Every structure is written in C-alpha cells, then in structure tokens.
C-alpha cells in the first residue's frame, strides 16, 4: 500500500514537503555558523543571485526555457510570479534577520502560526473542510499562540510577518500557472536585477563582502535555497493546503529546539507552556487526519478499489 501511495501525486507531495520543512528547520545552524560577517539584506541579495545560477542548468536540462520565455511574454503571468517572488524574498529577509539577531524562537513561532493561516486560506479559496477533531486542534493551537503573545509581552511582529508572507506565498504558488521548477526560476529571474543592483550600489564593507574567502560560502546559499523550495513548491501543488500546514510543523519544531538548546535563547515558563499547547494541537490534528485517512481507505476497500488514494490525490502533478 505504501509503495502504491508513493506513486501518486499526493505521495510525492508528502515526501517533497517533509524534505523541504526538515531542511528549513535546521538552516539556523547554517546561517549562524557561516554568515556572521554579513547583514541579512546583503545575504538575501546573494541568495537570489546564486539561486538563479543554480537553477539555470537545471532548467536547461529539463527543457523548460521555452515555457519560461513564453511566460515572460505574458504580463499577467509574469506579474503573478513577481508577486510570489516578492513574498518569498520578504520571508527570506525576515527569517535570516531573526536568525542572525538571536530571535530564532520568535521566528519558530511565525512558522507555527503559518500552517493555521494556510488552513484558513484553504477554507476560503479551496473550500477545504475540517473534521470536529481538526477544528478542536486549531482552537488549541490558537490558545497556545495567544499565550505566546503574553510571553513576549507585546505583539510579536516578526512572527506574524513571517507567517503572513509564507502562507500567502504558498497560496500564490498553488494558484500560479507554472510548475514548481519553472515558477521558481521565473521568480528568481525577476528578482535578480533588484538583487544585483542592491549589491552594486552597496559601498560599505558589510555589503561588499564577496571576498575570495567568503565567496564559496555565499555560493552555497543558492544550493540550500533551491532544493527545499523546489520540494515545497511540488508539495504545495500536489497537496491540500491543510495537509501542507500540518507537515510544516516539522520546521519550526527544529528551529525552536535549536534556538533554545543550542543558542540558549530565553524560554520562560509562559513561553514553554504556549509551545506545549501548540505541540498538543499538532498531535490532535495529526491523529484526526490519520483517522480520516483510514476511514477513506476502508471505504475504498469496501468498493473493491485496488489502490488506496488519499484525499490529496485530487491534485495533479504539474512539475
């Protein structure tokens, strides 16, 4: 059954999403260890340019250049990917800034919030529905987030901004005409001139830091950017936003543990209690989803279906 599921678009989507969120979860270690010499804004500019260089041979190898060239001749389609690229770059900037400024845990909160925004967007834009158990889980998570607001003694603007930019990026990528690879390349291509201009105009030592010693490190930003983004885009296009939201909890959990246990960011009792509520919500939601999946499998079996296809298989692989 597992082998059959892995051959469906939904099975591929789940695997892609798990890989993406796992990589994103451990990236704070990479940014903290490698890039204390540069500001977040310059890193995002380099990240954009190096990502484009990584994508060029992949796109050529997959024969996607004609598709991308045709998209560039359509202003509406290009504007759609300009929007997704802007949301992505904004999220990158916030994420890297939070990591380099000892706010990894607050960044984790943002990515805990994002799945619930994805579920809300799934309800309004795709008519996705939730079972009573899933609704209870969402309510429990909201309570945990509210407690987190009290823990930081104010409005966690960074967490909210991270959640909003990435949730809407997932929505736009799901609705965008191009597939995962072509769409990501077009986003990066559109943003590249802005990134290049930013670095060219920069005159401070903090901005013009692409020395021979640092250049190999900067080049790796393209690799660690492209791999999880392609996986995420594939997952988002082949899964319900609700499913993507649940899998996304992998990333912030890794971030939280890294910020707390490795970099010793503050974890007062109130903040810990709020995360405990969120973890309970994740467990409850996952249990409810598993039960729904099993019921679907039994229904398929009773109808004599040879292959179990989860609800997410309604999506078609377009990558």
N, C-alpha and C positions, 0 to 999 in steps of 0.2 A: 504493500500500500504506500509506503514511504517513497519507494522508487517511482511509483506512478505519479504521486503528487509532485515529486521534484521535476517531472517533465512538463507540468502545467505552467502557464504564465504566473499563476499565484505562487507556486512553489519556488520558482526562480525569483519572484519578487521578494519573498520572505528571506531567502538566503542573501540576496543583494542588500536588503535593508539591515540585516544583522551585521554584515561585514562593515557597512558604512557607519553604523552607530557605534560599533566596537572601536573602530579606528578613531572616530571623533572623541570617544571617551578618554582615550589615553594620550591625545595630542597635547594636553597641557604640559606633559613631561618634555615633549619635543620643543615646544615654544620656549619654555623656561630654560631649558638646558642650552639651547642653541642661539637664542636671539636677544640676549640682554643688551647687545650693542646697538640696537636699532629701535626707533619708535614704531608703534603699531601702524601708523599711516603709511610709512615707507615700506614696511613688511607686506602690507596688503597690495601696494603697487607692484612690488617684486613678485608677489604670489600670483597676481594676474598675468604678468608678462611671462613668467616661467611656466605657468599652466598652459598658456597658449602654445609655447614651444613644445611642450609635452604632447599636446593634443594634435598638432599638425600632422606628424607621421601616422598617428592612429586614424585620423580622419581620411588621410590619403589611402592608407591600407584598406580601409573599409569601403572605399569608393563613395564617400559622402560629399565630396566637394561640389558636384553638380547640384545636389539638393540644397546645399548651403548657399551657393551662388544664386540659385533661383529664389531662395528666401530673402536674400538681400535686395532683390529687385521688387519685393513686395513691402511697401512701407508699413502696412498694418501688421504683418508678421514680424518684421524687424522691430517694430515698436513693442510688440508683445514680449520679445526676448530682451529688449532694453529694460523693460520693467522687471523681469525676473532677474536680470543681471544686476540691476541696481539694488534690489532686495538682498541678493546674495552678497554683494560687496559690503553692504551696510552690516549684515550679520557677521561677516568675517571681521570687519573692523572692531565691532563691539566685543566679539569673542576673544580676539587676540589682545585687545586692550585690557580686558578683565583678567586674562591670564598673566600678563606682564605686570599688573598692578595689584597683585595679591588679592584678587576678588574672584578666585576660581569657584568658590562655593556659591556666590551670588550668581555667577554665570550658570552653574548647575541648576539653580532654581529656575532660571529662564528656560532651560531646556526641559525641566519638569513641567513647566506651565505650557509649553508649546504643544504637546500632544492633546491637551484638553481644548486648546484653540483649534487644532486640526479636527477634532471630533465635532466641534461647533460648526466649523466651515463645511465639514462633510454633511452635517444635518441640513444646512441651509442651501448648499449648492448641489448636492448629490442625493438628497433625500435619504441619507443613511439613518437607520433607526437603531435604538439601543434597547436591550432587554432590561427588565427591572434590576437585575443584579449589576449590570453595567452602569445604569443610572445611579445606583447606590454607591458604586465605586467612584464615579465622577464627583458626587456630593462629598464623599470622604476626602478626596483629593483637594477639592475647593476649600474644605475646612483646614486642611494642612497648609495650604498656601496662605490662607488668611492668618493663621498662626505665625507663619514665616514673616508676614508684614509686621507683626508686633515684635518679632525677634530682632529685626533690623531697625526698629524704632523710626519708621518712616516709609515712604513709598520707594520700593526697590526699582528705580527707573531702569537700571541696567538689565535686570532680569525681565522686566516687561518688554523692553525694546528687543531683546534677543528673541523672546517668544513670538512677538508680533511679526518681526521680519522673516523668521524662518517658517512660521506657519503659513504666511501668505506666499512665500517662495514655493512651498510645497503645493499650494493651491494653483499657482500660476503654471508651475511645471506640469501639473496634471492636466491642465486645460490647454497648454501650448501645443501648436500643431506639430512641431518637430519632435523626433525621438530623443532619447537620453543623450547620445553622443553628439548628434548634430546640434541639438539645442544648447548643450553646454559649450560647444565650440563657438556658436554664434554669440552667446552671452559674453564669453571671454573676448572674442574678437571685437565686439562693440565697446567693451570697457578698456581694451588695451591702449588706445590712443590717449585716453584720460590718464591712465596709469603712467604711460611713458612721458607725458607732458609734466606730470607731477614730479617725477624723478629728475627730469631735465631742468626744471625750474628750481629745484631744491639746491641750495648753496651751502647749507650748514653741514657740519661734519656728521651730524646724526642722520641726515638724509642721504648724502652722497657717500655711502659706506660700502659700496660694492668693490672692495679691495680684492686683491688676488687671494688673500687668506679667507675672506668671507664668501667669496663667490660660490664655491662648491656647496656651502650650507644654504645659500639663497636658492640655488638651483633645485635643491631637494623640496622646496616649498611647492613646486609645480607637481611633483610626484604625489606628495601626501595630500594635495588638494584634489587632483583629478581622480584618483582611484576611489575614494569614498563618495565623491559627488556623482560619478557615473553609476555607482552602486545605488545611491539614494534615488537618483532620477529614475532608474529602472524599477526600483521598488515602488516609488510613488505612482508610476504609470500603470502598474500591474496589480495594485492592491487598493482596497478601500482606505480612505484617509483614517478611519477608525483603527484599522489594523496597523497602519504606519505609526499612528500615535502611540499604540501600546509598545511596539518594538523600540520606539525612540527612547524609552526609559532606560535602555542599556547605557546610552551615552552619558546622561547626567549622573547616573549612579557611579560610574567610573570617575567622572570629574569630581564629584563630591568626596569620594574616598581619597583621591589624590590630593585635593586641597586640604583636607582635614588631617590625614595621616602622614603625608609626605612633606607638605609645606606648612603644616601646623597653623592653618588659618583658624580663627576663633569658631568654636562650636559650643555656645552656651546651651543650657538645658532646654530653653524655649525653642531654639532653632532645631535642636536634635529631636524634640517632640514633634515639631512640624514635619520633619522629614520622615519620622516614624509613621505618621498618618498617611503621608504620600505613598510610602512603601506598602502599607496595608491596602491602600486603594489599588495599587498596581496588582497586588496578589489577587484581590477580589475580582478585578476586571478580567485578569487573565483566566481565572477559574470559570467565570461566567462565559467567556468566549470559548473555552475548551468544551464546556457542556453544550453550547450551541452547535459547535462543530461536530460533536459526537452524535447529537440528535439528527443533524443533516446526514451524517454517514449512515445511520440506521434507516433513515427514510429512503436514501438511495439504494441501500441493500434490499429493503423490502420491495422496491420497484424492479429489482433484478439488475441494477446498474453494475457493470463490471469494474468501473473505476470511480473512486471517490474524488469528487471535485469540490473543494471548499467554495464558500460563497464568493471569495475573492476572484475565482476563476472567470467571473463575468468580464474582467478586464482582458484586453488583447495586447499581447506583446507588440510594441511598435518600435523597438530599439533596433 
